[in-house]
Amino acid sequence: MFESRVVCICGLPGIGSVGKVAADYLAIALECSTIKPFFSRSFPAQVVVSQGLAELLHAELKAPKERRDMFILSGDAQPLDIVEMYRLAGEILETVRAKGVSDVITLAAYVGEVKEKVLGAASDVDSAAMLMDSGIPLLRNGAIGGLNGLLAGLAPWHEMRGFCLLGTSSGADPVDIQAATNLLGVINNLLGLSLDISLMGPVMEEQEANAGEEVDMNYR
């Protein structure tokens, strides 16, 4: 499905921090380094403080140490303004396209009474069929808000395919580690990463504790 293609996996804060947690774990497990930060005047008016150091809210495009066919995008927050959200999505997509990305996969949460642990959506009929062929049931109706939705939806306007994978969550927990782990299991299979996701819970819980209070933008 993604053989011989360059993929960008995106996870920004949202319900249960599901997408962000999964993307952050991928960045750690794949030993990624930051290649470009993204800032927005519409991010919440605050800084994140860690170990006494203050840093502006931002998103980061990262590259794995030993892979040239993948990028990871994660971030601290999402823009509060809709127009700025579209602007930032366009900047991100133009950046990854210039680096040869052909497929944008966003990670998010789905809150609902369904038996499936992960649902999928895609920007075109053929890509949606590919998800089904890979054993990923489709989200039949609803909406995917924020950058996690826009990056997948706008990808074709930037000559890329767009996908969104949604981990089913109750929406009750500020950080839903189980939903993020379910997403990582699907990513593992789709991209053949062979990551040990059993370590995900302890690693991310420690990172969250060290990072302090996280901004929850309540976007899927």
LUMSEKE-422807 format. One record per residue (C-alpha): x negated, y negated, z; chain. Coordinates in Angstrom, 2 decimals. Each point is the difference from the previous one (the first is absolute). Example, Ala and Ser with C-alpha at 12.3 -4.5 7.8 and 13.67 -1.06 7.14 Angstrom:
2
SITE         u         v         w   c
SITE    -12.30      4.50      7.80   A
SITE     -1.37     -3.44     -0.66   A
***
This chain:
220
SITE         u         v         w   c
SITE      0.00      0.00      0.00   A
SITE     -2.84     -2.39      0.82   A
SITE     -2.91      1.82     -1.61   A
SITE     -2.41     -2.30     -1.84   A
SITE      1.84     -3.06      1.30   A
SITE     -1.00     -2.73      2.44   A
SITE      2.35     -0.40      2.96   A
SITE      0.57     -2.78      2.51   A
SITE      1.76      1.10      3.20   A
SITE      1.69     -2.87      1.83   A
SITE      1.41     -0.13      3.52   A
SITE      1.07     -3.27      1.58   A
SITE      1.70     -0.52      3.39   A
SITE      3.66      0.94      0.18   A
SITE      2.45      2.16      1.91   A
SITE     -1.97      2.24      2.36   A
SITE     -3.20     -1.26     -1.65   A
SITE      0.30      3.23     -1.99   A
SITE     -1.66     -1.14     -3.21   A
SITE     -2.69     -2.03      1.74   A
SITE     -0.96      2.83      2.37   A
SITE     -0.30      2.47     -2.89   A
SITE     -2.05     -2.41     -2.13   A
SITE     -2.26     -0.93      2.90   A
SITE     -0.69      3.66      0.74   A
SITE     -0.87      0.64     -3.65   A
SITE     -2.43     -2.93      0.12   A
SITE     -1.68      1.46      3.09   A
SITE     -0.08      3.61     -1.22   A
SITE     -1.37     -0.96     -3.42   A
SITE     -2.60     -2.36      1.51   A
SITE      1.27     -3.00     -1.92   A
SITE     -1.66     -3.39     -0.19   A
SITE      1.82     -3.28     -0.66   A
SITE     -0.50     -1.43     -3.46   A
SITE      2.54     -2.84      0.07   A
SITE      2.13     -1.70      2.66   A
SITE      3.37     -1.65     -0.75   A
SITE      1.39     -2.96      1.95   A
SITE      3.35     -1.75     -0.05   A
SITE      1.26     -3.30      1.40   A
SITE      3.26      1.82      0.71   A
SITE     -1.51      2.54      2.38   A
SITE      1.13     -0.56      3.62   A
SITE     -1.73     -3.01      1.54   A
SITE     -2.37      1.84      2.28   A
SITE     -3.33      1.76      0.13   A
SITE     -0.87      3.50      1.16   A
SITE     -2.44      0.10      2.90   A
SITE     -2.22      3.03      0.58   A
SITE     -2.88      0.07      2.46   A
SITE      0.23     -3.77      0.30   A
SITE     -0.22     -0.64     -3.76   A
SITE      2.87     -1.76     -1.81   A
SITE      0.77      0.92     -3.59   A
SITE      2.62     -1.23     -2.46   A
SITE      2.72      2.43     -0.98   A
SITE     -0.85      1.53     -3.36   A
SITE      0.23      3.05     -2.25   A
SITE     -3.04      1.91     -1.24   A
SITE     -0.75      1.94     -3.17   A
SITE     -2.40      2.81      0.86   A
SITE     -2.01      2.55     -1.96   A
SITE     -0.93      3.49      1.24   A
SITE     -3.67      0.80      0.44   A
SITE     -0.06      2.99     -2.34   A
SITE      2.93     -0.49     -2.39   A
SITE      0.23     -2.27     -3.02   A
SITE      3.59      0.89     -0.88   A
SITE      1.71     -1.44      3.07   A
SITE      0.57     -3.21      1.92   A
SITE      1.83     -0.61      3.30   A
SITE      1.95     -3.16      0.86   A
SITE      1.07     -0.69      3.57   A
SITE      0.64     -3.13      2.03   A
SITE      1.00     -1.75      3.18   A
SITE      3.32     -1.49     -1.12   A
SITE      2.33     -0.89     -2.84   A
SITE      0.90     -3.53     -1.18   A
SITE      3.03     -1.58      1.63   A
SITE      0.99     -1.84     -3.17   A
SITE      1.52      1.88     -2.96   A
SITE     -1.68     -2.12     -2.68   A
SITE     -3.37      0.46      1.68   A
SITE      0.64      3.73      0.22   A
SITE      0.40      0.16     -3.78   A
SITE     -3.11     -2.16     -0.48   A
SITE     -2.12      2.21      2.24   A
SITE      1.31      3.17     -1.65   A
SITE     -1.00     -1.41     -3.38   A
SITE     -3.49     -0.89      1.24   A
SITE     -0.50      3.47      1.43   A
SITE      1.23      1.75     -3.14   A
SITE     -2.15     -2.12     -2.31   A
SITE     -3.02      0.75      2.16   A
SITE      0.48      3.77      0.01   A
SITE      0.80      0.10     -3.71   A
SITE     -3.29     -1.79     -0.70   A
SITE     -1.73      2.81      1.89   A
SITE      1.52      2.63     -2.26   A
SITE      2.94      1.12      2.15   A
SITE      2.71      1.80     -1.98   A
SITE      2.31      1.07      2.83   A
SITE      1.20     -1.90      3.08   A
SITE      1.34      2.17      2.82   A
SITE      1.58     -1.83      2.92   A
SITE      0.71      1.63      3.36   A
SITE      3.00     -1.04      2.07   A
SITE      2.76      1.22      2.32   A
SITE      3.54      1.19     -0.62   A
SITE      2.47     -0.23      2.86   A
SITE      2.99      2.28     -0.47   A
SITE      1.60      3.32      0.82   A
SITE     -1.68      2.28     -2.55   A
SITE     -1.66      3.39      0.29   A
SITE     -2.95     -0.93     -2.23   A
SITE     -3.18     -1.15      1.73   A
SITE     -1.18     -1.99     -3.03   A
SITE      1.95     -1.59     -2.85   A
SITE     -1.31     -1.55     -3.19   A
SITE      0.83     -2.64     -2.59   A
SITE     -1.72     -1.09     -3.19   A
SITE      0.08     -2.86     -2.47   A
SITE      0.99      2.10     -3.04   A
SITE      1.94      3.15     -0.82   A
SITE     -3.01      2.12     -0.95   A
SITE     -1.88     -0.88      3.20   A
SITE      3.08      0.78      2.11   A
SITE      0.23      3.39     -1.73   A
SITE     -3.67      0.61      0.81   A
SITE      0.71     -0.58      3.68   A
SITE      2.82      2.55     -0.12   A
SITE     -2.25      2.49     -1.79   A
SITE     -2.50     -0.46      2.83   A
SITE      2.66      0.95      2.55   A
SITE      0.79     -3.51      1.21   A
SITE      3.75     -0.70      0.18   A
SITE      1.08     -3.39     -1.33   A
SITE      1.63     -2.82      1.92   A
SITE      3.33     -0.14     -1.83   A
SITE      1.13     -3.44      1.13   A
SITE     -0.94     -2.79      2.36   A
SITE     -2.73     -2.64      0.07   A
SITE     -3.70     -0.20      0.84   A
SITE     -0.77     -3.42      1.44   A
SITE     -3.12     -2.12      0.19   A
SITE     -3.34      0.52     -1.70   A
SITE      0.30      3.77      0.24   A
SITE      2.95     -0.27     -2.38   A
SITE     -1.24     -2.87     -2.16   A
SITE     -3.42      1.50     -0.74   A
SITE      1.62      3.16     -1.36   A
SITE      2.78     -1.86     -1.82   A
SITE     -2.25     -2.61     -1.61   A
SITE     -2.74      2.45     -1.03   A
SITE      1.41      0.54     -3.54   A
SITE     -0.13     -3.78     -0.58   A
SITE     -3.74      0.35      0.50   A
SITE     -0.33      3.07     -2.24   A
SITE     -0.10      2.58      2.79   A
SITE      2.32      2.69      1.31   A
SITE      1.68     -0.63      3.34   A
SITE      0.88      2.57      2.66   A
SITE      1.30     -0.26      3.54   A
SITE     -0.12      2.81      2.54   A
SITE      2.19     -0.43      3.06   A
SITE     -0.48      1.85      3.26   A
SITE      3.28      0.63      1.79   A
SITE      0.05     -1.81      3.34   A
SITE      2.52     -0.69      2.75   A
SITE     -1.15     -3.60      0.01   A
SITE      0.00      0.07      3.79   A
SITE     -3.75      0.19      0.59   A
SITE     -2.34     -2.96     -0.61   A
SITE     -2.51      2.48     -1.42   A
SITE      1.36      3.22     -1.50   A
SITE     -3.06      2.26     -0.19   A
SITE      2.00      3.06     -1.12   A
SITE      1.56     -1.77     -3.00   A
SITE     -3.43     -1.29     -1.03   A
SITE     -1.43      3.51      0.36   A
SITE      2.73      1.35     -2.27   A
SITE     -0.95     -2.58     -2.63   A
SITE     -3.66      0.97      0.25   A
SITE      0.90      3.64     -0.56   A
SITE      1.68     -0.92     -3.29   A
SITE     -2.91     -2.25     -1.05   A
SITE     -2.40      2.83      0.84   A
SITE      1.83      2.32     -2.39   A
SITE      0.58     -2.53     -2.78   A
SITE     -3.61     -1.17     -0.16   A
SITE     -1.79      3.14      1.21   A
SITE     -1.77     -1.85      2.81   A
SITE     -0.41      2.94      2.43   A
SITE      0.11     -2.33      3.01   A
SITE      0.46      1.36      3.52   A
SITE      3.14     -1.92      0.93   A
SITE      0.25      1.79      3.35   A
SITE     -2.43     -2.64      1.27   A
SITE      2.25     -2.84     -1.10   A
SITE      1.97     -0.48      3.22   A
SITE     -2.91     -0.38      2.46   A
SITE     -2.06     -2.13     -2.40   A
SITE      2.80     -2.45     -0.80   A
SITE      1.26     -0.22      3.58   A
SITE     -3.51     -1.00      1.09   A
SITE     -0.25     -2.55     -2.80   A
SITE      3.37     -1.51      0.90   A
SITE     -1.04     -0.27      3.65   A
SITE     -3.23     -1.75     -0.92   A
SITE      1.67     -2.37     -2.44   A
SITE      2.44     -1.45      2.54   A
SITE      3.61     -0.91     -0.77   A
SITE      0.88      0.48     -3.69   A
SITE      2.22     -2.29     -2.01   A
SITE      3.14      1.91     -1.02   A
SITE      1.55     -1.66     -3.03   A
SITE      2.93      2.47     -0.02   A
SITE     -0.38      0.67     -3.71   A
SITE      0.29      3.45     -1.47   A
***
